[in-house]
């Protein structure tokens, strides 16, 4: 019985370490560019800069003013 308990405890602890290794280290950023009336701005250039690495990425807003940056570090 103690061997079964010990095996179960080890399996339970391992499940936590495996989930920790699967954590994501990137982020997504999304938003909408609007004019003063609240309408989406089409074709606006949006730029994001990583202040540590100085890496810069730019996108252009959609027909509704939406933009999305994926997999940011």
C-alpha positions in Angstrom: 0.0 0.0 0.0 2.8 2.4 0.8 4.4 1.7 -2.5 1.2 2.5 -4.3 0.8 5.7 -2.3 4.4 6.7 -3.1 3.9 6.0 -6.8 0.7 8.0 -6.9 2.4 10.9 -5.1 5.3 10.9 -7.6 2.9 10.8 -10.5 1.0 13.7 -9.0 4.1 15.8 -8.5 5.3 15.1 -12.0 2.1 16.3 -13.5 2.8 19.8 -12.1 6.4 19.9 -13.5 5.1 19.0 -16.9 2.5 21.7 -16.9 5.1 24.3 -15.8 7.3 23.4 -18.8 4.3 24.1 -21.1 3.9 27.7 -20.1 3.9 30.3 -22.9 6.5 33.1 -22.9 4.9 35.1 -25.7 1.9 37.4 -25.9 -0.6 38.7 -28.3 -1.7 42.3 -28.5 -4.8 43.5 -30.2 -6.8 46.7 -30.4 -8.7 49.2 -32.5 -7.7 52.6 -33.8 -10.6 55.0 -33.8 -11.1 58.6 -34.8 -12.9 61.2 -32.6 -16.3 60.0 -33.7 -15.5 56.4 -32.7 -15.2 55.1 -36.2 -12.4 52.6 -37.0 -9.5 54.1 -38.9 -8.7 52.1 -42.0 -5.0 51.6 -43.0 -3.4 53.2 -40.0 0.1 52.0 -39.2 0.5 50.6 -35.7 4.0 49.9 -34.3 5.1 48.1 -31.2 8.7 48.1 -29.8 10.3 45.7 -27.3 12.2 48.2 -25.1 14.7 45.6 -24.0 15.7 44.2 -27.5 14.6 47.2 -29.6 12.8 44.8 -31.8 10.1 46.7 -33.7 7.0 45.3 -35.5 4.4 47.1 -37.5 0.9 46.2 -38.8 -1.8 48.1 -40.7 -5.3 48.3 -39.4 -8.1 46.4 -41.1 -11.3 47.8 -42.7 -12.7 48.1 -39.1 -9.6 49.7 -37.6 -8.6 46.5 -35.8 -5.0 45.4 -35.5 -3.3 42.2 -34.0 0.3 41.5 -33.1 1.0 37.8 -32.3 3.8 36.0 -30.6 5.4 39.0 -29.0 8.4 38.4 -26.8 
